[in-house]
Amino acid sequence: MKTPKQLERYFKGLANHRRLEILILVSQNEGITLDEIARKLDCNLKTISEHTRRLLQAGLLRKDYQGRAVCHSLSPYGKMFLEFISKIE
């Protein structure tokens, strides 16, 4: 069982509409790059970079390096939180 402090980290990671959009987009496009996320959400690359950094810190996203490209995927906790979100929609 996670402590309340550990759970807080996950919820703070999702406490932004753009980060929720990123989490959903990554779930639909495993291995998506930062450039692709920015293009699909029609958002500034620096903004997307900061949001993905926060999702990584929260433990909801994973980065995989493939050459010069950085591919994003959901972490196991990211998948659990996405399931949780779909239940409350």
C-alpha positions in Angstrom: 0.0 0.0 0.0 1.3 3.4 -1.0 1.6 6.1 1.7 -0.4 9.3 1.3 2.9 11.1 0.5 3.7 8.7 -2.3 0.1 9.1 -3.7 0.4 12.8 -3.5 3.4 12.6 -6.0 1.2 10.9 -8.6 -1.8 13.2 -8.2 0.5 16.3 -8.4 1.9 14.9 -11.6 -1.5 14.9 -13.1 -2.7 18.2 -11.7 -2.8 19.9 -15.1 -5.0 19.5 -18.1 -2.1 19.5 -20.5 -0.4 16.6 -18.6 -3.6 14.7 -18.7 -3.7 15.2 -22.4 -0.1 14.0 -22.7 -0.8 10.9 -20.6 -3.8 10.0 -22.8 -1.9 10.7 -26.0 1.0 8.5 -25.0 -1.3 5.7 -24.0 -2.7 5.8 -27.6 0.8 6.2 -29.2 3.4 4.1 -27.4 6.9 5.3 -28.3 5.8 8.8 -29.3 8.5 11.4 -29.4 8.5 14.9 -27.8 8.2 16.5 -31.2 5.2 14.4 -32.1 3.5 15.2 -28.8 4.0 18.9 -29.3 2.7 18.7 -32.9 -0.4 16.6 -32.1 -1.4 18.8 -29.2 -0.5 22.0 -31.1 1.6 23.2 -28.3 5.1 24.8 -27.7 7.9 22.2 -27.5 9.3 23.8 -24.3 5.9 23.6 -22.7 5.5 19.9 -23.6 9.1 19.2 -22.5 8.3 20.6 -19.0 5.1 18.7 -18.7 6.7 15.4 -19.7 9.5 16.1 -17.2 6.9 16.5 -14.4 5.1 13.3 -15.5 8.5 11.5 -15.5 9.3 12.8 -12.0 5.9 11.7 -10.8 6.6 8.2 -12.1 3.8 8.1 -14.7 5.9 8.2 -17.9 9.0 6.4 -19.1 11.6 7.6 -21.5 13.4 5.2 -23.9 16.4 6.4 -25.8 16.6 5.1 -29.4 19.5 6.8 -31.0 18.8 10.6 -30.9 15.1 10.1 -30.5 13.5 9.9 -27.0 10.4 7.7 -27.0 7.8 8.0 -24.3 5.6 5.3 -22.9 3.4 4.9 -19.8 4.9 3.5 -16.7 3.0 0.8 -14.8 1.6 3.5 -12.5 0.7 5.6 -15.5 -1.4 2.8 -16.8 -3.1 2.4 -13.5 -3.9 6.1 -13.2 -5.2 6.1 -16.8 -7.6 3.2 -15.8 -8.6 5.2 -12.8 -9.3 8.3 -14.9 -11.4 6.3 -17.4 -13.6 5.1 -14.5 -14.4 8.6 -13.3 -15.1 10.1 -16.8 
